């Protein structure tokens, strides 16, 4: 299955994958990130439940601390 992450095409290893599985696949577990799927923010509590579909467009951004 192909999706788009931050404008780049990505081939997923499975036809059935959740947002949480994608986070794990991209080795982002434990990182402070926000994910938008097709224009809608996906709450972190919904990562395990939201199924990705072919051609989904995701934006993944990380929090940057500083001062």
C-alpha positions in Angstrom: 0.0 0.0 0.0 1.3 3.5 -0.9 0.7 6.5 1.3 2.3 10.0 1.3 4.3 11.3 4.3 5.3 14.9 4.3 4.8 15.0 0.5 6.9 11.9 -0.2 5.5 8.6 -1.4 6.0 5.7 1.0 5.4 2.0 0.3 4.1 0.3 3.4 5.0 -3.4 4.2 1.3 -4.3 4.9 -2.1 -3.5 3.3 -3.5 -3.2 6.8 -1.7 -0.7 9.0 -2.7 1.7 11.8 -1.2 5.1 12.5 0.5 3.5 15.6 2.1 0.8 13.4 3.3 3.5 11.0 4.9 5.4 14.0 6.6 2.1 15.0 7.7 1.4 11.5 9.2 4.8 11.1 11.0 4.4 14.5 9.2 7.4 16.0 8.0 5.7 19.1 8.4 7.9 22.2 9.0 11.0 20.1 6.9 14.1 20.6 5.1 14.2 17.2 1.8 15.3 15.8 0.2 13.6 12.8 -2.3 15.0 10.4 -4.1 12.6 8.1 -5.9 14.0 5.0 -6.2 17.4 6.7 -7.4 16.2 10.1 -5.3 15.9 13.2 -5.1 12.4 14.6 -5.2 12.5 18.4 -2.4 10.4 20.0 -5.1 8.4 21.8 -6.5 7.3 18.4 -3.2 6.2 16.9 -4.0 2.5 17.6 -7.5 2.7 16.1 -7.0 4.8 12.9 -6.5 2.5 9.9 -4.5 3.9 7.0 -5.9 3.7 3.5 -4.0 3.7 0.2 -3.1 7.2 -1.0 -3.6 8.7 2.5 -1.7 12.0 2.9 0.0 12.4 6.2 2.0 15.3 7.7 4.2 14.3 10.6 5.8 17.1 12.6 8.0 16.8 15.7 8.1 19.2 18.7 11.3 21.1 19.1 12.2 22.4 22.5 14.5 25.3 23.3 14.7 28.5 25.1 
